[in-house]
Amino acid sequence: MLKRSDWKTEPLPREKEDLGYENFFWDSDAEKIMAGHKPADMDDKWFIYSEDGWVYFVRSWTGHHIFGFQLAGSPAGGSRVVASWVNTNTKQYRSPGREMDIKIINNLIKSRFGVESHA
């Protein structure tokens, strides 16, 4: 499982707001996501790690945290996203809008972990 110290990261942003991201992952998929993703080359712009039930999406070149979501066990099994945020510091990230931010997260989850969105 990757952790924050496995890559150069900046502190979590002070400027962030609720993203309203909702999703559900089966246990095996949640484990893949929580294990994280380390960029293999300069073309891969994302470092993804988990800590204390949170999954963080970090820009690999700058170390800025862009997205975060918290997973918690679901009564039906698996894990559900129970909280999420997006970095609103415009010097670190210029959001294209909530809908596009959610698409970015889902695309990263699919491309880095082979996990489809169930939201």
C-alpha positions in Angstrom: 0.0 0.0 0.0 1.4 3.4 -1.0 1.6 6.1 1.5 2.3 9.9 1.4 6.0 9.5 2.0 6.4 7.4 -1.2 6.3 10.6 -3.3 7.0 14.2 -2.9 3.8 15.8 -1.7 2.8 19.2 -0.4 0.5 19.6 2.6 -3.3 19.1 2.1 -4.8 22.3 0.8 -6.6 24.7 3.1 -8.8 25.8 0.3 -11.1 23.0 -0.6 -14.8 22.4 -0.9 -17.1 19.5 -0.9 -17.1 17.7 -4.3 -20.3 15.7 -3.8 -18.6 12.6 -5.3 -20.6 9.5 -4.7 -19.5 5.9 -5.6 -19.6 2.4 -4.4 -16.8 -0.2 -4.8 -16.8 -3.9 -4.1 -14.2 -5.0 -1.6 -11.7 -6.2 -4.2 -11.9 -2.9 -6.1 -11.6 -0.8 -3.0 -8.5 -2.7 -2.1 -7.0 -1.9 -5.5 -7.7 1.8 -5.1 -6.5 1.9 -1.5 -3.2 0.2 -2.6 -2.5 3.3 -4.6 -0.7 4.2 -7.8 2.8 5.5 -8.3 3.7 7.1 -11.7 6.1 5.0 -13.8 7.2 7.9 -16.0 6.9 11.6 -16.6 3.8 11.2 -18.8 1.8 9.9 -15.8 0.7 13.0 -14.0 -0.9 11.3 -10.9 0.2 9.8 -7.6 -2.6 8.2 -5.7 -2.3 7.0 -2.1 -4.5 6.3 0.9 -4.3 7.2 4.5 -6.8 6.7 7.4 -9.6 5.7 5.0 -9.0 8.6 2.6 -7.8 8.2 -1.0 -5.8 11.2 -2.2 -5.1 12.2 -5.8 -1.9 14.2 -6.1 -0.4 15.9 -9.2 2.9 14.0 -9.6 4.9 17.0 -10.9 3.9 19.5 -8.2 2.9 17.3 -5.3 -0.4 19.3 -4.9 -3.4 17.3 -3.6 -6.2 17.9 -6.0 -9.0 15.5 -4.9 -9.7 13.4 -1.9 -12.5 11.0 -0.9 -13.2 8.9 2.2 -14.3 5.3 2.0 -16.3 3.5 4.7 -17.7 0.0 4.8 -21.2 -0.5 3.4 -24.0 -2.6 5.1 -24.3 -4.5 1.7 -20.6 -5.2 1.7 -17.9 -3.3 -0.2 -17.1 0.4 0.4 -19.0 3.6 -0.2 -17.6 7.1 -0.6 -18.9 9.0 2.4 -17.0 12.3 1.9 -15.1 14.1 -0.8 -13.4 17.3 -1.7 -11.7 19.2 -4.4 -8.8 21.7 -4.1 -10.0 25.2 -4.7 -6.7 27.0 -4.6 -6.5 28.4 -8.1 -2.7 28.5 -7.9 -2.7 24.7 -7.5 -5.8 23.6 -9.5 -8.2 25.3 -11.9 -11.4 23.2 -11.7 -13.3 22.7 -14.9 -16.4 22.3 -12.8 -17.9 19.7 -10.5 -19.2 17.4 -13.2 -15.8 17.3 -15.0 -13.9 16.8 -11.7 -16.0 13.7 -11.1 -15.3 12.5 -14.6 -11.6 13.0 -14.0 -11.7 10.9 -10.8 -13.7 8.1 -12.4 -11.4 8.1 -15.4 -8.3 7.9 -13.1 -9.9 5.0 -11.2 -10.7 3.1 -14.4 -7.3 3.8 -16.1 -5.1 3.2 -13.1 -6.9 0.4 -11.3 -9.2 -1.1 -14.0 -12.3 -0.3 -11.8 -15.6 0.8 -13.3 -17.7 3.4 -11.5 -20.9 2.1 -9.9 -22.3 5.5 -9.0 
